[in-house]
Amino acid sequence: MKLLFERSISGRGQEILPACDVKEYVPADRYLRKADLRLPEISEVDLSRHYTELMKQVHGVNDGPYPLGSCTMKYNPKVDEDAAALPGFTGLHPLVREEDAQGSLEVMYRAKELLCELTGMDDMTLQPAAGAHGEYTGLLLIRKYHKERNDLKRKNIIVPDSAHGTNPASATMAGFNVINVKSNDEGGIDLDELRKAVNDETAGLMLTNPNTLGIFDKNILEVTRIIHEAGGLCYYDGANLNAIVGRIKPGDMGFDCIHLNLHKTFATPHGGGGPGSGPVGCKDFLKGYLPGPVVVKDGNTFGFIRPEKSMGQVRSFFGNFLVVVKALTYILTLGAEGLKEASSNAVLNANYMMHRLKDYYDMASGDICMHEFVMDLSRMKAETGVSAMDIAKASLDRGIHPPTMYFPLIVHEALMVEPTETESRETLDMMCEIFIDLAKKAKEDPAYLNGAPYTKPIGRPDEVTAARNPVLKYSF
Ligand SMILES: *Cc1c(COP(=O)(O)O)cnc(C)c1O
């Protein structure tokens, strides 16, 4: 497909700006560009066709199911988009006086209040722009806590081997050493290994529960107790909250701070690099360190404060505010009952698929899962030569987005399936039929699967080169 620059034809450009009706201000010469900006010149109809063509080349939730494990790619109700599109929200300047932004401040306050209630936290910052950014912020909270107590030898963050890659990365960026702890046979954290790993250098633990195998760690209270007894704090990676929202709270599991992925659990579409939001909640004793500004309520007025010992600001202004509007709309439209029903159905749907597929694929652990499950294709690969990658690529030809591949790292040929609560029984059955059919095909015609996909504009790109040498701008 041609790029916009390649479609450009000199003179096709359109001047559609209205005539300037204020006095022109010309910045100092040193701020002016020396050569004209090279913008593509294209007519409106060709531009429209260009983006429509682009749109047709991707797969989104509005095209079909998207069982991408650990990502919660569910259908997001359009009413949430409508709320976020209200001109009172979109037209608000971030530097407007607090008195003139009371409605938006109230949105932030109520969202924070409800998210704290759902997670068992006491306060929250809405600043971080994504989950990983939230992890980093939460770890700085932990670092600040130990520093304020002059407990400077606490340099280690314990991370289970099933963790999402962002966990060790964030811990390292926040200046900690990462200590890996093995999982036990049930897929939870190994308590003996954990006891061996903690000492007076333990700053804290990072954990997601249910974990990346889709297993709820039934020893969770013991896990957080071991960390607390060693003097560390417990950080909850809230990416998997969709499995438990409205039912149990990370705060009750013994966690001191958490991040949420509003763009997974709370109604913001993601996957294309669009704006996310990773609020960080904490217990009372940490709230003085939160990044400022934090929204507070005084009588009937809302305003911002900077917590006394704030770590500083982690993002410009107030984070991705419109994502917070969607989250609040989502929570209020579902209500307590609806949220509970959503998480229950997310778990039910995953178990339904897991049980329909278990005669065709080996499951990585157990007989029961939370909102997602991991298939282990090691045996299929050894017996037929068909890998997790092959099945994933072939599922593209059948109109569904592939599951997450090769994650968690502790399962070698992993395919991680998260159907989400918004898919119907019929769609779950359709997905199961596709996976069952592909498992049969692996035995009958492995070469066919090795070559998939056959219907897509790109088949198997060189992902290493794409990551190492990305071409991010057009070279004229
Ligand atoms: C998605 C995810 C993250 C990171 O969140 P981003 O918003 O993508 O930065 C962290 N942990 C887990 C378990 C995740 O699934």
The ligand as an ORCA input file, in Angstrom:
! r2SCAN-3c Opt
* xyz 0 1
  C      -0.620     -5.013     29.806
  C       0.123     -5.418     31.007
  C       1.044     -4.537     31.628
  C       1.476     -3.227     31.026
  O       0.466     -2.335     30.735
  P       0.626     -1.247     29.562
  O      -0.573     -0.385     29.723
  O       0.671     -2.012     28.290
  O       1.913     -0.506     29.816
  C       1.601     -4.955     32.809
  N       1.342     -6.160     33.348
  C       0.497     -7.029     32.769
  C       0.236     -8.361     33.429
  C      -0.131     -6.699     31.569
  O      -0.954     -7.569     30.983
*
